[in-house]
Amino acid sequence: MTLAVHLCGNAETPGTETAFTENVSPRGVRVVSVRRWRANEDLDFVSLPGTFRARARVAYCQPILGQGYAVGLEFLEQTGRWVVGGSSATGKSLDG
């Protein structure tokens, strides 16, 4: 299931982007981004809808031909709940 999320950069990569998930697990997520992120860079991750928020670390960023970048994120600190198909789950119990 694809979910919309916001990725919020840091001082070196400022700005906010709406991206979409490809895989979600309790410890991280893979998203498709239009921006190139650097490995080990930190960013803020916010689920849309829901109240799930996380500080995340970029594990990898790989170009996707004509589609942007596949970005693997590791959740460092997380709060709130995911909302998926009208139900909700905590980030820690979400199965990908």
N, C-alpha and C positions, 0 to 999 in steps of 0.2 A: 504494500500500500504506500503510495506517495503522499507525503505530508509537506505542507509549506512551513518554512522556518525563516527566521531572521538571523543573519550572521552580522555581528557588529564588530568592526575592526578595532585596532589599537592605535597608538600614536604613530606607528610606522605605516600602518595600513588603515587609515581612517575611513569612516562611512559605514552605512548599513545596506545590506543586500537581502532581497528575498530569494531564497534558494529552495530546492526540493529534495527530499530524502530519497535514497535508493534502498538502504538497509538501515535498520534501527536495532540496537541491542541495549541492554541495561548499562553497558560501559561506554558506549559510543555510537557513532552514526556515520554513514557515508552519504554525502550530499553532492549535487551537481551545482557548481558555482560558475559564474561568469568571470570571476576574479581568480588570479593566480595567487595562492597563499604559499608561504614558506614553511617548511617543516619546522616543528617545535615552536611556531608562532602561537600565541594565545589569542583567543577571541571570545566574545559572548555569543551564546546560542539561545534562541527563544523560539518555542513552538507556537504555531498558529493553527488552530486555536489551542486553548489550554493555558496553563500557568507554568508549564515546565520551563525552567531556565537553567543554564549551566555555563560555567567557565570551562572552556575546552581548549585542548592542545591539538594543533595540526600534526597528525601522524604522517600523512603523505598528501601530495597534490600531483595528480597525473593528468596530462592533457587528454581530452576526448575529441577526436576529429570532428570539427565543426560544431561542437556542443559546449565548449567551455572546459571545465576541469572537474574531475572526480576527486573529492576531498574527504579523507578519512579523519574523523575527529574523535579524540578520546575525552570523555567527560572527566573533569577534575573535581569540580564542586557542583552539586545539582540540588535544585529545590523545585517544588510544585508538582503538577500532574499533567500528563499527556491526555488529550481528548482524541479518541479514535472512533469513528463511526457512531457517535452518540454515547459512547461509554468512555470511562476514564480509567487510567492506570497510573500508578506512581512510576517515576522514571526508573527506580531501582527494581521494580518487578516486571517491567515491560519486556516481553519476549520479542526478539527480532526474527 
